[in-house]
Amino acid sequence: MGEQIKVKQTAVRGTKVTVDSATEVSKVGIVTVAAFAAVVGLWSLACIVGGMAASGGPLAFVGDWVRAVTGM
């Protein structure tokens, strides 16, 4: 886990760039977490819209939610 691998890449102009493998793994991790967060956000939005459609509108949705939470 403590090892880091240095990779040298040659760019189009012939300059050498040193890329740290830990940085690349971090970038992939961040993109994966962001993609999963986007999917969860879209799913929650779809659930809220479906709940509003099933209850008859936004005000009825809030009223149904309050009744469900309070047990009335």
N, C-alpha and C positions, 0 to 999 in steps of 0.2 A: 504494500500500500504506500510505503514511503518513497518508492522509486518513481522517478520521472524520466520519461524518454524524450530526448530532443530530436526533432525531425527537421531536416533542412530541405527546403523546397526552392526550386529555381523558378523565378518569375519570367515573364515574357521578355523583359529587357535584359535578362541575364544577371540580375541582382539576386543575392542570396537572402532568404528570409528564414529566421529560426522560429518555429512554432512549437509551443509546449503542448504535449499531449493532454495534460490535465486541463488546460484551457479549452481544448476542443471537446473534451468529455463534459465539461461544465456547460458549454454552449448547447450541446445536445440535451443535457438534463433540463436546462432552462426552457428550451423549446418544447420538450415533452410535457413538462409541468404546465406551461402556458396553453398548450393544445388541450390537455385534459381539463383545465379550468374553463376553457371556452366551451367544451362539450357539456360540462356540468351546468354552466350558465344558460346555455341554449335549452337544455333539458328542463331546468327550473322555470324558464320563461314559458315553455310549451305547457308545463303543468299548470301554471297560473292562468294562462289563457284558456286551457281546457276546463279548469275549475270555474272560471267566470262564465264560460259558455254553458256549463251544466247547471249553474245556479240561477242564471237569468240576468246577469249583468254585474257590474262592479259593486254596486251597493248591496245587492243580494248576496254576493260573494263574501263581502266583509261581514254582513249580518250572520250568514251561515258559519263563518269562521269563528265569530265571537260565541255563538251558541255551541259550537263543537268544543271550544276551549273551556268554556265555563260549565258545560254539562247541562245547560238549560234546554 
